[in-house]
Amino acid sequence: MATLAELVEGVPQGPAVDPAQVASSVRESGRVLVVLDDDPTGTQSVADLPVLTGWSVEDLTWALQQGEPAVYVMTNSRSLDAADAEQRNREVATAALEASRATGVPVGFVSRSDSTLRGHFPLEPNTLAHVLEQAGSPIDGIVLVPAFPEAGRLTVHGVHYAGSAAAGFTPVGESEFAKDATFGYESSNLRDWVAEKSGGSIAADDVVLIDLATLRSGPEAVAQVLAGVTEGQVVAPDIVDENDLLLLALGLEQAEQGGKRFVYRVGPPFGRGRIGQTPRTPLTSQDVQAITGQGARTTGGLIVVGSHVGLTTRQLDALRERRAPTEIEIDVAAVLDAERRDAHLADIVSQVVAGLADGNVVVRTSRVLVRGDDADASLNIARQVSAAVVHVVRQTLAQQAPRFVVAKGGITSSDVATLGLQITRAFVRGPMLPGIVSLWEPVDGPAVGIPYIVFAGNVGDEQSLADVVDTLCA
């Protein structure tokens, strides 16, 4: 465990960057970043951008015509096996390029994934690179930026850390996230991690590190390093704070104006820094009311908890103490039993609808994580459980629209949005907490007028879930 001061000892701060400088450069380029988000939590760091849960050419054309510098496309690929994830990335990229040709709006691609290094890497950025190569636009490099400073994910001297300023920082390979049933790993040094996840097809020594001292020397120094990147090399910059992201954005912009082309593999705040958005202050109860308008449908909101990380369990405990919501548990064993499943879920829906008339309702899966014999089996169990959660949300919405919906956990958030609430197009309006936990405003489907809150399993502190629900209920 190391303190922040220990991690950055001897490295001076870089020149301060005004986000408007980055935003101006992005506007001049006319390019829109298409962010393929492997679960919906990537929107937590941005505001007022279009969000799609489908990827038809028509949907992407609509998004590119909104006049915003980025659009988020929810692929939910972290819940898929490798073959399906590859196919989905290819479909989105191909449709985006077609929409780009139809609208005349140039696009770039961002593969947004987990700040704690879980997800399909290098498969997904490689797939995007291949689609671009087939379209006659080969890339020079893949820029790997998992850092998420607000959530305590930092990269220093090539090592990625998880923690907080208060508790200290641990190399991420030693954290609980590295033990993920599907996407586990051992390495904390990003060079070694790339080699590990690529099965050795990418040598650690071939990964280009942009160390913190170089980054903070200024955009010209960054662009100079990038000028030497070729043939799809992976580039891993150090990032500790927001200004580092802006310095990187300016360096990338300079390199790209000089003819370099990149695909990005990143954590949530990269998109904000890359387009020059100033971090939005958390939304207030008044902001929430502006979305619901006259549509406050019932007394209670629905909080759906699918994440199993320890922090989520502690956040649920805090919510229980502060607001005493009705709690209803989906029994995973019953879900996996074909003979018991339908009756069990019908009973859950009845309880939820009744509970919403009196107050907030938490629907949660069993807190004991059920694993399969291997990664694919574990993923299959996760899909069955997620399908059960979706069924409960969809049937509840048909009978009684909640005042709001909070989804806790990445895969849970995606499935609840797409299949439960049947959202196709939305706008992310901003965070509920500083830099984390996004609120979507649906613009189509049965959930119009219902604030939808995407809450990752691994962000915030013990009180964060209760704090968000307080704002939604004010």
Summary of the structure (lengths in Angstrom):
residues: 474
radius of gyration: 21.4
end to end distance: 38.6
largest distance: 64.0
contacts: 1783
relative contact order: 0.15
helix: 45%
strand: 20%
